[in-house]
Amino acid sequence: MTTGVAINVAANTNQPGFRGPLRADGSFVYVPIPEPEPTAGSVPTYADLDLPITIPPDLRDTPVHLDPSFAEYPCCERYTYGDPHDLKARPLLELSAGDDVYFYATLDAPDDPAAWMAADWGAYLIGEFALARDPLPGDEYAALSADERAAFAGNAHCHRDPFDAAVLLAGDPDASRLYDTAVPLSGAQGTEANRAVTEWSADSGRGPWWRRPLRYDTAGASRLREWIGRDTYPAVR
């Protein structure tokens, strides 16, 4: 039984053409992708986020697809996530209130990476939600009352015109967070999956695993929770 799912999110070499940075102390910058679809009303731009990195001048006024949203992140008030694709929606819809959703991103290594970091780029967990309610199938959103829709207010897919989410998630504000320190899923190279993928999830770690949803059963989710709670990680180089 799946009780945890990790989903790939954030900037990459395709959108917008660069990854967020990982720093030598393990901190990082979550950089959302650009918003490629029409929206009803204005949405934040890269300039609005005022991130502590240099955004290319031609992207500063580009609207962002701010998904997932974390309450502590610029221009966000809630913990929400949505996705229009069955590949991600299916495993998420298997979850229930109280289950965990993890978000991972590919991040560029610093000039002098710590021994536990991948040498060039790697996949790292950057945040998590404890679900405040059962995942909502997208086709049920229109029937929600205004009060029920408030749980998802601000989600990027609710801004899209037309609305296109196949699933919507709401995180418990008391048990959801954007991490201060990245949690490694890669080994010495970004393409090399560590045991958080190959042993604890249902994924083989072969092929482009860093783009796939990672499913965790109860035992695997418990091991992943211990991994996230560590103060240090084993050297990989």
N, C-alpha and C positions, 0 to 999 in steps of 0.2 A: 504493500500500500504506500503510495507516494504521500509524504508529509512535508516535503520541502522541494522547491524548484529554484535553480539558479538560471538567470536570464542575462544574455549578452545585451549591453546597452552602451550608449555614449559614443563620442567622436572616434572616428577611425580613418584609415588612409583613403577610404572611398568618400565618406561624408564626415567632415567637410574637406578632407585631404590631409589631416594630421590627427595624431592621438593626443590625449591629455598627458601631462607629465607626471612621472613618479619621481619623488625626491629621495635623496640619500637617507633621510631619517624615516622613510616609509610613508610620509604624507604625500598627497596627490591633489590634482585638480580635476574635478568632474566637469567635463566639457560636453554639453549636449550636441546632437546633430542639428543641422539646419532643418527648418520646416519646409518640406517640399510640396505640401498641398495647400489649397485655398482655405482660409479661415474666416469665420464670422467675427469681425472686429479685429483689433490689433492684438498682437502677442509680443512678448519681449524679444529684443534683439541681443546679439552678442554684446553690443555696447551697453545695453541696460544691465547685463549681468555683472559688468565691471570685474571680470575675473583677473586674478593675479598672474596673468600670462599675456604675452603679446599676441593679439588677434590680427591677422592680416587686414590691412586697411579696407580691402574690397569686401570683407566679410562683416565688418563691424555693424553695419546697418541691416544685416540679414536676420530675419525672424528665426527663432530657434524652436525646435521641437522638444520642449522641456518635459521629458518623460523618461524615467520616473521623476516625479516631483518629490522633494524632501522639504519638510517644513522649515529646516534651518538653512536652506539654500536660497540665494537671491531670487526674488520674484515668485516665491512659493509660499503657500500657507498650510498645505496639507501633504500627507503621504499618499500619493496616487500613482497608478500605472495603468496603461491601456495598450492593447496591441490588436492590429487588424488581421493578423496572419494566423492560420490554423496551426502552423508549426509550433508557435509559442502558446496560443490560446488553449490548445487541447490539454497539455499537462497542467496549466494553471487552473483550468476549470475542474480538475480532479481534486483540488485542494478544498479545505473547509476553513471556517473561522478559527483562528488560533494557530493555523499552520504558518510556516515561514516561507517567504520569497526572498531570494538573494539576488543581488544585481552585480554583475561583473563587467569589467571593461578591459580593453587592451590599452596599456599605458607604456610610454617610452621610458626607457631606463635613464637615470641621471648619468652624468659624466663619470662618476665614481660610484657605481652601484654597490650596495651592501652584498655580502656573500650569499644571502638568501634570495636575491633578486636575479631575474633573468638578465643575461648580458646586454641584450639590445632592446627588445620589447617583450612584454609578457602579459598574461591574463591575470587579473586580480579582482577579488571581491571588493566592492567599494561601499556597499550599504545593504540594508535589509528591511523588510516589513514583517511584522507579525500581523496577520490579517484580522482586521476589525470585524469583518463580516464575510460570508461566503462570497467567492468570486461571482461577479455578475456577468452572465452572457450578454453580449452587446445588443441582441435583439430584444432584450427586456428593458433596456434603458428608457425608451420612449414612454413606457407605461408607468415609470416611477413618478411619485409625487414630487413637488418642489423640495420638500424637506428631505426626501430620500435621495434626490439628486445632489443635495448639498455635500454628501460624503465624497463626491467625485469632482466637486467644483474646482476649476482651474486645471483639470487634466487636459493635456494637449489634444486628445481625440475628441473631447467635448467642445473644443474650440474649432475643430475642423468643420468645414461646410462642403459636403454633408458629413455628419457624424459617421465614423467608420470602424469603431472598435468592435472586435469580436469578443473581447473580455475586458472588464474593468476591475481594478483592485483598489481597496481602501486599506491603508495601514493604520494600526492602532498607534495613536500619537505617543503613548506611554511605553511602547515596545518596538518602535521603528526608529531608524537612524541612518544618516550618512556617516560612514566611518571616518575617524581621524587618521587611521593608518590602513593602508592597503593590505589585503590578505592574499598570499600567493596561491595561484592555481597552476602556474607554470613551473617547470624545472629550470635547468641551465639555459635552455632556449625557449623562446615563446611558444613554439609549436610542441614542446615536450610537456605533456600533462603530468602533474604530480599525483600523489595518492588520493588527494581530495576529489580528483576526477576518476582515476582508474580503479580505485579500491572502494571508495565510499559511495560514488554515484553509480547509476545504471549505465553510464556511458563507457565505451571502450577506450577512449582517449586516442583513437586512431583517426586519421584524416583531420579535417578542420573542426576539431571538437570545440574550439574557442568561439565558434559561431552558433553552437547548438544549445538548446535548453538542457540543463543537467538535472536529472530526477534523483531524489534521495528518499529511501524508505526510512522507517523510524530509526533503525540502527545506524544507517549512514548519516542521517541528519544529526544524530547525537554525536558522532565522531566529528562531523563538520563543525558543530557548535563548539566542541573542545578546541578544534583548530583555530577558529576565529578568536577564541578567548586567550590564546597564547600570548606571552610577552615577547617571545623571540621565535624564529623559525630556523630549521636546519640549513646549513650552507649547501648550495647546489653547484658551486663553482670552486 
